[in-house]
Amino acid sequence: MSTTDLPLTVQVPAEDWATARRRIAFLEAVIVQILRDKARLREWFSAAELAALRLPGLPGSATGIASVARARGWPRRSATAPDRARLEYHVYALPGRAFDALLDRIVKAPPCVDDPAPHRPETPAPSQVPGSAVNTAPSWVLPLMRLVKSGTARSLDDLVRDLPAALPVGTAAPSRAEIMEALAALGVRCL
């Protein structure tokens, strides 16, 4: 029997295996994040920052998260904030559901809508139709904002694809340029 015929088996405690898998998933997400935006790369989070993210499987308060971190022995480091010292916890120490939700946000974060609205020449204001409001938006703007707020449309392409199905019957779908112009006018820079 040669050495190539021997099956190799390694036993690893389940907790160590789960940590290693989370670390690998984190590193994959880091690569995606680096390619997208180096300034947003985060590996350490304070309890307050984690509470603000509202991740599933974590308490809703910074105090609760700090208690869980202390009880479970999460890796931590001291960091200085403008007003005081604080503890930060490493992302791969998060419980599975919270870790997965954070990675999902990192990996599936839509790119910013950087294309400015196309420049249109000044046109005279339309004459007021009796009984209509002065600043009336097209009927497709409200469904557009509902899609943006719901988070189901993660990019401009998703909006262009999903908006026609969300429109009232008989409403014509706007063009990509009209959607971009409406988002810019409403101050929506990123989805």
NORPE-V401233 format. One record per backbone hydrogen bond with DSSP energy under -1.0 kcal/mol. NH is the residue of the N-H (numbers start at 1). CO is the residue of the C=O. If there is no record, write none. Layout:
nh:co
NH:CO
NH:CO
This chain:
nh:co
5:2
17:13
18:14
19:15
20:16
21:17
22:18
23:19
24:20
25:21
26:22
27:23
28:24
29:25
30:26
31:27
32:28
33:29
34:30
35:31
36:32
37:33
40:37
41:38
45:89
50:46
51:47
52:48
53:49
58:55
65:61
66:62
67:63
68:64
69:65
70:66
71:67
72:68
74:69
77:88
79:86
81:84
86:79
88:77
89:45
90:75
91:43
93:90
94:91
99:95
100:96
101:97
102:98
103:99
104:100
105:101
106:102
107:103
108:104
113:189
114:112
132:129
141:138
144:140
145:141
146:142
147:143
148:144
149:145
150:146
151:147
159:155
160:156
161:157
162:158
163:159
166:163
171:168
179:175
180:176
181:177
182:178
183:179
184:180
185:181
186:182
187:184
188:183
